[in-house]
Amino acid sequence: MGEVVLIGTPNKGSELADYYSDSWLMNLGGGISRALVTGSRSLGNNLDAIDFNIGVIAGTKPLGLTNDRFKGPNDGLVSVESTKLEGMSDFITIEVGHAQMRYSEEVANQTIHFLQKGAFEH
């Protein structure tokens, strides 16, 4: 596999999923939403180690509605810390919210740079 970029991915779960874990909202999402919790039950904490060039982009623009559910920087749904993976090749934060990442020119440019050069432009 060549270069891979993960954008706002809750690799170690989301504190927001922890907060709503006993809520009817989690039942709407089914099994995958329950895998988004943090800790040993998190899907991301149960995956094999990566052995390819992977870059991670995390957003740092929180939502007022969810910001009090996080202890540190977050994109409104996923904490910056939760996006990090052991063995990742590069990591960058961008001031953008989770839902806006797919529309962000800066996210797109950083993704292209990583795919072409194997690293983000710092």
C-alpha positions in Angstrom: 0.0 0.0 0.0 1.3 3.5 -0.7 0.6 6.7 1.2 -2.6 6.9 3.2 -4.1 10.0 4.9 -6.7 9.7 7.7 -8.7 12.9 8.1 -10.4 13.4 11.5 -10.5 9.7 12.1 -11.4 8.6 15.7 -8.5 6.1 15.8 -8.8 5.7 19.5 -12.5 6.4 19.8 -14.3 9.6 20.8 -15.0 11.0 24.2 -18.4 12.0 22.7 -19.2 8.4 22.1 -18.3 7.7 25.7 -20.7 10.3 26.9 -23.6 9.0 24.8 -22.7 5.3 25.1 -25.9 4.5 27.1 -28.1 6.8 25.0 -30.7 5.8 22.5 -28.5 7.8 20.0 -25.9 5.0 20.0 -28.5 2.4 19.1 -29.3 4.4 15.9 -25.8 3.9 14.7 -25.6 0.2 15.5 -22.4 -1.7 16.3 -20.1 0.7 14.6 -21.2 3.6 16.8 -20.5 1.5 19.9 -17.0 0.8 18.5 -16.3 4.5 18.6 -15.9 4.6 22.4 -12.5 5.1 23.9 -10.4 2.6 25.8 -10.0 -1.1 25.4 -13.4 -1.5 23.7 -12.5 1.0 20.9 -12.2 -0.5 17.5 -9.0 1.6 16.8 -7.3 0.1 19.9 -7.9 -3.4 18.6 -6.4 -3.1 15.1 -3.1 -4.5 14.1 -0.1 -2.2 13.9 0.3 -0.3 10.7 3.2 -1.0 8.3 2.8 1.6 5.6 3.2 5.4 5.2 0.3 7.0 7.0 -0.4 10.6 7.7 -3.1 11.9 10.1 -4.9 15.2 9.9 -6.7 16.4 13.1 -9.1 19.3 13.3 -8.9 21.9 16.1 -12.1 23.9 15.7 -14.5 22.8 18.5 -18.3 23.0 18.6 -19.8 25.0 21.4 -22.4 22.3 21.9 -19.8 19.5 22.5 -16.6 21.2 23.6 -17.3 20.6 27.3 -17.1 16.8 26.6 -13.4 17.0 25.7 -10.4 17.6 27.9 -8.2 19.0 25.1 -8.2 20.3 21.6 -10.9 18.7 19.4 -12.9 19.2 16.1 -16.3 19.0 17.8 -16.6 15.2 17.5 -13.1 13.8 17.8 -10.2 14.9 20.1 -6.8 15.6 18.6 -5.2 12.9 20.8 -7.7 10.3 19.6 -6.7 10.8 16.0 -3.1 9.8 16.6 -1.8 6.4 15.7 1.3 4.6 16.9 3.6 4.3 13.9 2.1 7.1 11.9 4.5 8.8 9.5 3.4 12.4 10.0 0.7 14.3 11.9 -0.7 17.8 11.4 -3.5 19.8 13.0 -5.7 22.3 11.0 -8.1 24.8 12.5 -11.3 23.2 11.0 -14.3 21.5 12.5 -15.0 17.8 11.9 -17.9 18.3 9.4 -16.0 21.0 7.5 -12.9 18.9 6.9 -14.1 17.5 3.6 -14.7 21.0 2.2 -11.5 22.5 3.5 -9.0 23.7 0.9 -6.2 23.4 3.4 -7.1 19.8 4.3 -7.2 19.0 0.5 -3.8 20.6 -0.1 -2.2 18.9 2.8 -3.7 15.6 1.7 -2.3 16.0 -1.8 1.1 17.0 -0.5 1.3 13.9 1.7 0.2 11.6 -1.1 2.8 13.1 -3.4 5.7 13.6 -1.0 5.0 11.2 1.9 4.8 14.0 4.4 2.7 17.1 5.2 3.9 20.6 4.5 4.9 22.0 7.9 
